């Protein structure tokens, strides 16, 4: 996968050596510039507090066939643990078979809504994601 194949809304399955414990995780690309930012996909919604709980976007298996079950995009936190080169290196090794696909139109809309009222992300990050997701073809 070339860095040019990365677009907001793309779902990847990558080895995350920075999680505790390190493991394979699904991620959703949120923004490419000025840095590559992504959201984690989790098997269950994060209910740390009410603000975080409101920012868990359902990623339904019925619309994303590569999933084994419904999952949740945690839109309360943006991560920057990968560069495009890191992703390209993992993909070239075909370690775990990323990329997986794109988020559905409905999920895109729910992420946009989540960004509009997020209390866990600053205005700069909200703006970056809204701008990037506004560019996704529907």
C-alpha positions as CSV (number, residue, x, y, z in Angstrom):
1,X,0.0,0.0,0.0
2,X,1.5,3.3,-1.0
3,X,1.1,6.3,1.2
4,X,-1.1,7.8,-1.6
5,X,-3.6,5.0,-0.9
6,X,-4.3,6.4,2.6
7,X,-7.5,8.4,2.8
8,X,-9.7,9.6,5.6
9,X,-12.2,6.9,6.4
10,X,-10.0,4.0,5.4
11,X,-10.0,1.2,8.0
12,X,-6.7,-0.6,8.5
13,X,-5.7,-3.6,10.7
14,X,-2.3,-3.0,12.1
15,X,0.1,-4.2,14.8
16,X,0.2,-1.7,17.6
17,X,3.3,-2.1,19.7
18,X,2.4,1.0,21.7
19,X,-0.8,-0.5,23.3
20,X,-0.8,-2.3,26.6
21,X,-0.5,-5.1,25.8
22,X,0.7,-4.8,22.2
23,X,-1.8,-6.2,19.8
24,X,-3.4,-6.1,16.3
25,X,-6.0,-3.3,16.2
26,X,-8.4,-1.9,13.6
27,X,-7.9,1.9,13.1
28,X,-9.8,4.5,11.1
29,X,-7.7,7.1,9.3
30,X,-9.1,10.5,10.4
31,X,-6.7,13.0,8.8
32,X,-3.5,13.0,6.8
33,X,-2.3,16.6,7.1
34,X,-0.5,18.2,8.9
35,X,0.0,14.8,10.5
36,X,-1.6,11.3,10.1
37,X,-4.2,11.0,12.8
38,X,-6.5,8.0,13.5
39,X,-9.1,6.6,15.8
40,X,-9.0,3.2,17.5
41,X,-11.7,0.7,16.8
42,X,-12.7,-1.3,19.9
43,X,-14.9,-4.4,20.5
44,X,-16.9,-2.6,23.1
45,X,-17.8,1.1,23.6
46,X,-15.6,3.1,26.0
47,X,-17.7,4.4,28.9
48,X,-14.9,6.2,30.8
49,X,-17.2,9.2,31.4
50,X,-20.3,10.6,29.8
51,X,-18.4,12.8,27.3
52,X,-16.3,9.8,26.1
53,X,-19.4,7.5,26.0
54,X,-21.2,9.9,23.7
55,X,-18.3,9.7,21.2
56,X,-18.4,6.0,20.6
57,X,-19.6,5.5,17.0
58,X,-21.0,2.1,16.1
59,X,-19.2,0.3,13.3
60,X,-21.8,-2.3,12.3
61,X,-20.6,-5.7,11.0
62,X,-23.5,-5.8,8.5
63,X,-21.9,-2.8,6.7
64,X,-18.3,-3.8,7.2
65,X,-18.0,-7.5,6.4
66,X,-14.4,-8.0,7.5
67,X,-15.5,-7.5,11.2
68,X,-16.3,-10.5,13.2
69,X,-18.9,-8.5,15.2
70,X,-20.2,-5.0,15.7
71,X,-17.4,-2.7,16.9
72,X,-17.0,0.9,18.0
73,X,-14.9,3.8,16.8
74,X,-13.6,5.8,19.8
75,X,-13.9,9.3,18.5
76,X,-13.0,10.8,21.9
77,X,-9.2,10.4,21.2
78,X,-7.1,11.0,18.1
79,X,-3.9,9.1,17.9
80,X,-0.7,9.8,15.9
81,X,1.3,6.7,16.6
82,X,1.9,5.8,13.0
83,X,3.4,7.6,10.0
84,X,2.4,6.8,6.4
85,X,5.8,5.0,6.1
86,X,5.0,2.8,9.2
87,X,1.7,1.8,7.6
88,X,3.3,1.1,4.3
89,X,6.0,-1.0,5.9
90,X,3.4,-3.2,7.7
91,X,1.3,-3.5,4.6
92,X,4.2,-4.5,2.5
93,X,5.0,-7.3,4.9
94,X,1.4,-8.4,4.6
95,X,1.6,-9.2,8.3
96,X,-2.1,-9.0,9.0
97,X,-3.8,-8.0,5.8
98,X,-4.5,-4.3,6.0
99,X,-6.3,-2.4,4.5
100,X,-9.8,-3.6,5.2
101,X,-12.1,-1.1,3.6
102,X,-13.8,2.2,4.0
103,X,-16.3,3.4,6.6
104,X,-19.9,3.5,5.4
105,X,-21.6,6.8,4.7
106,X,-23.7,6.5,7.9
107,X,-20.6,6.0,10.0
108,X,-18.9,9.0,8.3
109,X,-22.0,11.1,9.2
110,X,-21.9,9.9,12.8
111,X,-18.2,10.7,13.2
112,X,-18.8,14.2,11.8
113,X,-21.6,14.7,14.3
114,X,-19.4,13.5,17.1
115,X,-16.7,16.1,16.1
116,X,-19.2,18.9,16.2
117,X,-19.9,18.6,19.9
118,X,-16.7,16.8,21.2
119,X,-15.6,17.9,24.6
120,X,-12.5,15.7,24.6
121,X,-10.9,17.0,21.4
122,X,-9.7,20.5,21.0
123,X,-11.0,22.9,18.3
124,X,-7.9,22.3,16.1
125,X,-8.3,18.5,16.0
126,X,-12.1,18.8,15.5
127,X,-11.5,21.1,12.5
128,X,-8.9,18.8,11.0
129,X,-11.2,15.8,11.1
130,X,-14.2,17.8,9.9
131,X,-12.3,19.1,7.0
132,X,-10.8,15.7,6.1
133,X,-14.2,13.9,6.4
134,X,-15.9,16.6,4.4
135,X,-13.6,15.6,1.5
136,X,-14.7,12.0,1.6
137,X,-16.9,11.2,-1.4
138,X,-20.4,10.1,-0.3
